């Protein structure tokens, strides 16, 4: 039939030609739930809902149960709705980069618990039991991922502690998808409807094409990331949510107040909606919601990304670094200082490797103030040589450690190490920015930084106040005298 965006769903439901027998809702969970409820309300009345609606968890073992339910006649002839909720049936290996990005974003934001669901989806996609990850750590996952995942250990180790006790069954066999596609093509019992919800789809799959041909696909997605286009899409989504709230509540909010709410909640649609409802209750009969109301009712829930913190440390900006640290630790009760410490360690390690490059025979290709264009033209080639040399050294070390005399040769493989400066030659700009940061530190300072990190780790693990330990670490790393301040300029 068709694929429509979420904001066109009301128009579709209002049309007189009838509803489709099957709907596929994909994208943002908040919009998926709203779309699900809107479709259900168009099929059954509130009085019928308790008996006419059945929501079934979207696991592999439930597919045949779903098919059976939509082919069961209602005793009184009333409509029935079967929801196949949050299924992983569309997940494929091509989606793994999206999942890895979701996990990394959660870890970088200091909230690894938010990445647990995506981590289990990734394991299911790769056919790796969680028990193997518990036993072997990152080594259980590394062979299945593409070369160049240099921060693999960090984001896996950050997520693992939050996985215990969580549902680990996320796999869906292709046979189940075929059975579901065949059931849709054959049609359901009269008066029966199916609504499938999922986060990710693969438009190349037969199941997607069958649903689109016989039903309606509703795109509930919102662009993610920090690009201009993504931020506009996020702002538009929040604006649309706010307009709907204002229409129902009779409240008014000016642009300044709206921007403050967005700043305090971040792009979290459910938190944004809950915040609007809190503000409505707080203001009572008063129509206008002001910035003072927002400051009184809401606390900052937006998590400043950890890369803002590490960026400030790399720039040796103590004030900004302490601000972002405070913002991270205050944003969520479950923020983990170990994740912040790990991110700072990764950044220092990268800068130390770059500083080694600067001190080597390659130093003539780099100078403070070099443009990105010149960096790409002159330094990139030397980086490739430097990384190749590093790969040979790692291989020699592996041979000495893992292939003792008389034990034969070790197999050649791609080495996963964070000692490479530019593992992806297509992404040189972040490397260029890291060179600017590394130029602000001497070799001795970076060497001392590891001692500061070790001391902070000991303080945190011994039960000291983690905030004080991290603040002391940041001040130690950012501390500089006048000669050091001018190092990058020379």
PESUL-V582669 format. One record per residue. RES is the residue in one letter. SS is DSSP state (@ for helix, = for strand, . for the rest). PHI is phi in radians with two decimals (none if undefined). PSI is psi in radians with two decimals (none if undefined). Layout:
<<RES:SS:PHI:PSI> <RES:SS:PHI:PSI>>
//
This chain:
<<X:.:none:-1.18> <X:=:-2.97:2.91> <X:=:-2.11:2.26> <X:=:-2.25:2.66> <X:=:-1.32:2.80> <X:@:-0.98:-0.70> <X:@:-1.27:-0.07> <X:@:-1.79:0.05> <X:@:-1.15:-0.73> <X:@:-1.03:-0.71> <X:@:-1.11:-0.73> <X:@:-1.09:-0.80> <X:@:-1.11:-0.59> <X:@:-1.33:-0.24> <X:.:-1.18:2.58> <X:.:-1.47:-0.13> <X:.:-1.39:0.06> <X:.:1.70:2.81> <X:.:-1.57:2.74> <X:.:-1.35:2.68> <X:.:-1.26:-0.41> <X:=:-2.43:2.43> <X:=:-2.21:2.49> <X:=:-2.07:2.07> <X:=:-1.95:2.13> <X:=:-2.33:2.68> <X:=:2.03:-2.49> <X:.:-1.04:2.24> <X:@:-1.03:-0.70> <X:@:-1.07:-0.79> <X:@:-1.25:-0.58> <X:@:-1.05:-0.75> <X:@:-1.15:-0.72> <X:@:-1.12:-0.71> <X:@:-1.14:-0.72> <X:@:-1.02:-0.87> <X:@:-1.12:-0.63> <X:@:-1.15:-0.75> <X:@:-1.18:-0.76> <X:@:-1.06:-0.75> <X:@:-1.11:-0.47> <X:@:-1.39:-0.31> <X:@:-1.68:-0.78> <X:.:-2.18:2.70> <X:.:-1.41:2.91> <X:@:-1.04:-0.63> <X:@:-1.19:-0.57> <X:@:-1.43:-0.37> <X:@:-0.97:-0.74> <X:@:-1.04:-0.62> <X:@:-1.80:-0.35> <X:@:-1.70:-0.16> <X:=:-2.00:2.30> <X:=:-2.30:2.12> <X:=:-1.81:2.17> <X:=:-2.06:2.31> <X:=:-1.07:2.40> <X:.:-1.40:0.90> <X:.:-1.69:2.82> <X:@:-0.94:-0.83> <X:@:-1.19:-0.20> <X:@:-1.69:-0.07> <X:@:-1.06:-0.82> <X:@:-1.21:-0.51> <X:@:-1.16:-0.71> <X:@:-1.07:-0.80> <X:@:-1.07:-0.72> <X:@:-1.12:-0.72> <X:@:-1.12:-0.72> <X:@:-1.38:-0.06> <X:.:-1.97:0.33> <X:.:-1.84:2.17> <X:.:-1.25:2.48> <X:.:-1.32:2.38> <X:.:-1.12:-0.63> <X:.:-1.78:0.12> <X:.:1.41:0.06> <X:.:-1.36:2.75> <X:.:-1.18:2.69> <X:=:-2.31:2.48> <X:=:-2.16:2.27> <X:=:-2.03:2.11> <X:=:-1.75:2.23> <X:=:-1.81:1.70> <X:=:-1.64:2.29> <X:.:0.90:0.87> <X:.:-1.35:2.67> <X:.:-1.82:0.28> <X:.:-1.13:-0.39> <X:.:-1.63:-0.09> <X:.:-1.20:2.42> <X:.:-2.48:3.00> <X:@:-1.12:-0.36> <X:@:-1.24:-0.28> <X:@:-1.58:-0.02> <X:@:-1.15:-0.56> <X:@:-1.11:-0.63> <X:@:-1.13:-0.72> <X:@:-1.18:-0.75> <X:@:-1.05:-0.71> <X:@:-1.10:-0.72> <X:@:-1.10:-0.73> <X:@:-1.15:-0.80> <X:@:-1.09:-0.73> <X:@:-1.06:-0.71> <X:@:-1.13:-0.77> <X:@:-1.17:-0.77> <X:@:-1.10:-0.52> <X:.:-1.44:0.05> <X:.:1.35:0.29> <X:.:-2.27:1.16> <X:@:-1.05:-0.44> <X:@:-1.04:-0.53> <X:@:-1.19:-0.34> <X:@:-1.61:0.00> <X:@:-1.10:-0.80> <X:@:-1.04:-0.79> <X:@:-1.14:-0.58> <X:@:-1.15:-0.74> <X:@:-1.16:-0.63> <X:@:-1.10:-0.71> <X:@:-1.12:-0.77> <X:@:-1.09:-0.71> <X:@:-1.10:-0.70> <X:@:-1.13:-0.62> <X:.:-1.60:0.03> <X:.:1.00:0.76> <X:.:-1.99:2.05> <X:.:-1.15:2.50> <X:@:-1.10:-0.56> <X:@:-1.02:-0.58> <X:@:-1.20:-0.65> <X:@:-1.16:-0.70> <X:@:-1.06:-0.66> <X:@:-1.38:-0.68> <X:@:-1.96:-0.18> <X:.:1.22:-2.59> <X:.:-0.98:-0.46> <X:@:-1.05:-0.45> <X:@:-1.25:-0.42> <X:@:-1.81:-0.54> <X:@:-0.92:-0.80> <X:.:-1.09:-0.43> <X:.:-1.51:-0.16> <X:.:-1.80:2.81> <X:.:-1.19:2.65> <X:.:-1.06:2.66> <X:.:1.75:0.01> <X:.:-1.41:1.31> <X:.:-1.29:-0.35> <X:.:-1.81:0.40> <X:@:-0.98:-0.88> <X:@:-1.00:-0.70> <X:@:-1.18:-0.86> <X:@:-1.34:-0.50> <X:@:-1.23:-0.80> <X:@:-1.15:-0.49> <X:@:-1.26:-0.54> <X:@:-1.53:-0.62> <X:@:-0.90:-0.76> <X:.:-1.04:-0.35> <X:.:-1.68:0.05> <X:.:-1.57:-0.34> <X:.:-1.07:2.34> <X:.:1.46:-0.09> <X:.:-1.51:2.72> <X:.:-1.11:2.28> <X:.:-1.92:0.00> <X:.:-1.58:1.70> <X:.:-2.19:0.07> <X:.:-1.42:2.53> <X:.:-2.33:2.16> <X:.:-1.36:2.62> <X:@:-1.06:-0.55> <X:@:-1.04:-0.65> <X:@:-1.12:-0.69> <X:@:-1.12:-0.70> <X:@:-1.13:-0.72> <X:@:-1.11:-0.69> <X:@:-1.18:-0.72> <X:@:-1.08:-0.74> <X:@:-1.11:-0.70> <X:@:-1.11:-0.68> <X:@:-1.17:-0.74> <X:@:-1.12:-0.63> <X:@:-1.36:-0.32> <X:.:1.58:2.72> <X:.:-1.75:3.03> <X:.:-1.10:2.59> <X:.:-0.96:2.35> <X:.:1.44:0.06> <X:=:-1.80:2.42> <X:=:-2.28:2.59> <X:=:-2.13:2.37> <X:=:-2.18:2.08> <X:=:-1.85:2.28> <X:=:-2.08:2.47> <X:=:-2.75:2.75> <X:.:-1.46:-0.71> <X:.:-2.17:2.47> <X:.:-2.18:2.83> <X:.:-2.17:1.85> <X:.:-1.22:-0.14> <X:.:-1.48:-0.27> <X:.:-1.28:2.57> <X:@:-1.02:-0.70> <X:@:-1.06:-0.76> <X:@:-1.05:-0.81> <X:@:-1.12:-0.64> <X:@:-1.18:-0.75> <X:@:-1.11:-0.73> <X:@:-1.14:-0.60> <X:@:-1.29:-0.62> <X:@:-1.88:-0.15> <X:.:-2.53:-2.57> <X:=:-2.31:2.32> <X:=:-1.78:2.26> <X:=:-1.98:2.06> <X:=:-1.48:1.86> <X:=:-1.82:0.27> <X:.:-1.40:2.70> <X:.:-2.32:2.32> <X:.:-1.00:2.43> <X:.:-1.90:2.97> <X:.:1.82:-3.01> <X:.:-2.06:0.22> <X:.:-1.20:2.86> <X:@:-1.06:-0.75> <X:@:-1.14:-0.72> <X:@:-1.15:-0.74> <X:@:-1.14:-0.63> <X:@:-1.15:-0.74> <X:@:-1.09:-0.71> <X:@:-1.15:-0.75> <X:@:-1.10:-0.71> <X:@:-1.10:-0.69> <X:@:-1.13:-0.75> <X:@:-1.18:-0.66> <X:@:-1.10:-0.75> <X:@:-1.11:-0.70> <X:@:-1.11:-0.72> <X:@:-1.17:-0.70> <X:@:-1.05:-0.75> <X:@:-1.08:-0.69> <X:@:-1.14:-0.76> <X:@:-1.13:-0.67> <X:@:-1.10:-0.70> <X:@:-1.37:-0.63> <X:@:-1.60:-0.35> <X:.:1.33:0.22> <X:.:-1.52:2.90> <X:=:-2.24:2.51> <X:=:-2.44:2.22> <X:.:-1.48:3.01> <X:@:-1.11:-0.61> <X:@:-1.13:-0.75> <X:@:-1.17:-0.73> <X:@:-1.02:-0.80> <X:@:-1.11:-0.63> <X:@:-1.19:-0.71> <X:@:-1.06:-0.78> <X:@:-1.06:-0.71> <X:@:-1.13:-0.64> <X:@:-1.47:-0.40> <X:@:-1.82:-0.43> <X:.:1.27:-3.04> <X:.:-1.52:1.43> <X:.:-2.38:1.78> <X:@:-1.08:-0.69> <X:@:-1.21:-0.74> <X:@:-1.11:-0.70> <X:@:-1.08:-0.81> <X:@:-1.08:-0.80> <X:@:-1.09:-0.63> <X:@:-1.14:-0.71> <X:@:-1.09:-0.72> <X:@:-1.16:-0.67> <X:@:-1.09:-0.74> <X:@:-1.15:-0.66> <X:@:-1.12:-0.75> <X:@:-1.17:-0.66> <X:@:-1.17:-0.69> <X:@:-1.44:-0.23> <X:.:1.04:-2.17> <X:.:-1.37:-0.27> <X:.:-1.18:2.33> <X:.:-1.36:-0.67> <X:=:-1.62:2.27> <X:=:-1.72:2.20> <X:.:-1.92:3.01> <X:@:-1.14:-0.57> <X:@:-1.11:-0.69> <X:@:-1.06:-0.77> <X:@:-1.06:-0.77> <X:@:-1.18:-0.54> <X:@:-1.31:-0.67> <X:@:-1.62:-0.71> <X:.:-1.74:2.56> <X:.:-1.93:2.75> <X:.:-1.10:2.10> <X:.:-1.97:-0.17> <X:.:-1.26:2.28> <X:.:-1.63:2.00> <X:.:-1.15:2.21> <X:.:-0.97:2.53> <X:@:-1.07:-0.47> <X:@:-1.15:-0.41> <X:@:-1.16:-0.70> <X:@:-1.16:-0.87> <X:@:-1.13:-0.58> <X:@:-1.12:-0.71> <X:@:-1.16:-0.68> <X:@:-1.14:-0.75> <X:@:-1.05:-0.54> <X:.:-1.54:0.00> <X:.:1.02:0.70> <X:.:-1.78:1.65> <X:@:-1.08:-0.78> <X:@:-1.06:-0.86> <X:@:-1.14:-0.71> <X:@:-1.10:-0.75> <X:@:-1.17:-0.59> <X:@:-1.12:-0.84> <X:@:-1.17:-0.59> <X:@:-1.09:-0.82> <X:@:-1.06:-0.71> <X:@:-1.13:-0.71> <X:@:-1.15:-0.80> <X:@:-1.27:-0.43> <X:@:-1.56:-0.27> <X:@:-1.22:-0.75> <X:.:-2.43:2.52> <X:.:-1.17:-0.46> <X:.:-1.70:0.32> <X:.:-1.17:2.48> <X:.:-2.02:2.04> <X:@:-0.97:-0.53> <X:@:-1.11:-0.58> <X:@:-1.20:-0.67> <X:@:-1.16:-0.79> <X:@:-1.06:-0.72> <X:@:-1.10:-0.71> <X:@:-1.14:-0.70> <X:@:-1.14:-0.72> <X:@:-1.05:-0.78> <X:@:-1.06:-0.73> <X:@:-1.14:-0.78> <X:@:-1.11:-0.69> <X:@:-1.08:-0.76> <X:@:-1.09:-0.75> <X:@:-1.15:-0.62> <X:@:-1.13:-0.71> <X:@:-1.15:-0.73> <X:@:-1.12:-0.69> <X:@:-1.12:-0.63> <X:@:-1.08:-0.71> <X:@:-1.04:-0.77> <X:@:-1.11:-0.56> <X:@:-1.51:-0.10> <X:.:-1.53:-2.99> <X:@:-1.15:-0.22> <X:@:-1.45:-0.03> <X:@:-1.05:-0.45> <X:@:-1.14:-0.40> <X:@:-1.40:-0.30> <X:.:-1.95:2.46> <X:.:-2.61:2.55> <X:.:-0.99:2.39> <X:.:1.57:0.00> <X:.:-1.10:2.47> <X:.:-1.33:2.81> <X:@:-1.13:-0.64> <X:@:-1.08:-0.79> <X:@:-1.20:-0.63> <X:@:-1.05:-0.79> <X:@:-1.12:-0.64> <X:@:-1.37:-0.66> <X:@:-1.88:-0.78> <X:@:-1.38:-0.60> <X:@:-0.99:-0.71> <X:@:-1.11:-0.71> <X:@:-1.21:-0.56> <X:@:-1.11:-0.70> <X:@:-1.08:-0.73> <X:@:-1.15:-0.71> <X:@:-1.11:-0.79> <X:@:-1.15:-0.61> <X:@:-1.14:-0.71> <X:@:-1.12:-0.70> <X:@:-1.08:-0.73> <X:@:-1.06:-0.70> <X:@:-1.15:-0.69> <X:@:-1.14:-0.71> <X:@:-1.12:-0.69> <X:@:-1.13:-0.72> <X:@:-1.13:-0.68> <X:@:-1.14:-0.73> <X:@:-1.05:-0.70> <X:@:-1.15:-0.69> <X:@:-1.21:-0.67> <X:@:-1.44:-0.77> <X:@:-1.78:-0.09> <X:.:-2.31:1.27> <X:.:-1.06:2.82> <X:.:-0.93:2.36> <X:.:1.50:-0.04> <X:.:-1.77:0.06> <X:.:1.50:3.13> <X:.:-1.55:2.58> <X:.:-1.46:2.68> <X:.:-1.32:2.55> <X:.:-1.31:2.44> <X:.:-2.69:2.85> <X:.:-1.27:2.31> <X:.:-1.62:2.24> <X:.:-1.70:1.77> <X:.:-2.52:2.56> <X:.:-1.55:0.26> <X:.:-1.46:-0.15> <X:.:-1.41:2.32> <X:.:-1.37:-0.75> <X:.:-2.31:1.31> <X:.:-1.14:-0.47> <X:.:-2.03:1.82> <X:.:-1.19:-0.21> <X:.:-1.43:-0.18> <X:.:-2.15:1.27> <X:.:-1.58:-0.37> <X:@:-1.11:-0.79> <X:@:-1.02:-0.61> <X:@:-1.13:-0.75> <X:@:-1.01:-0.77> <X:@:-1.17:-0.59> <X:@:-1.21:-0.56> <X:@:-1.08:-0.72> <X:@:-1.07:-0.68> <X:@:-1.23:-0.78> <X:@:-1.06:-0.54> <X:.:-1.15:-0.29> <X:.:-1.49:-0.09> <X:.:-2.11:2.54> <X:.:-1.54:2.94> <X:@:-1.07:-0.74> <X:@:-1.09:-0.68> <X:@:-1.15:-0.71> <X:@:-1.21:-0.60> <X:@:-1.13:-0.74> <X:@:-1.17:-0.50> <X:@:-1.05:-0.63> <X:@:-1.16:-0.59> <X:@:-1.18:-0.71> <X:@:-1.08:-0.73> <X:@:-1.11:-0.73> <X:@:-1.12:-0.70> <X:@:-1.14:-0.72> <X:@:-1.12:-0.69> <X:@:-1.09:-0.73> <X:@:-1.11:-0.73> <X:@:-1.09:-0.78> <X:@:-1.13:-0.78> <X:@:-1.25:-0.38> <X:.:-1.53:0.01> <X:.:1.73:0.08> <X:.:-1.21:2.83> <X:.:-1.05:2.01> <X:@:-1.10:-0.57> <X:@:-1.10:-0.81> <X:@:-1.11:-0.70> <X:@:-1.09:-0.75> <X:@:-1.26:-0.65> <X:@:-1.10:-0.77> <X:@:-1.08:-0.70> <X:@:-1.08:-0.82> <X:@:-1.10:-0.77> <X:@:-1.09:-0.70> <X:@:-1.12:-0.72> <X:@:-1.26:-0.63> <X:@:-1.52:-0.27> <X:.:-1.03:2.34> <X:.:-2.66:2.67> <X:.:-1.83:3.14> <X:@:-1.06:-0.67> <X:@:-1.17:-0.62> <X:@:-1.24:-0.63> <X:@:-1.05:-0.57> <X:.:-1.65:0.07> <X:.:-1.05:-0.80> <X:.:-1.12:-0.54> <X:.:-1.30:-0.46> <X:.:-1.39:none>>
//
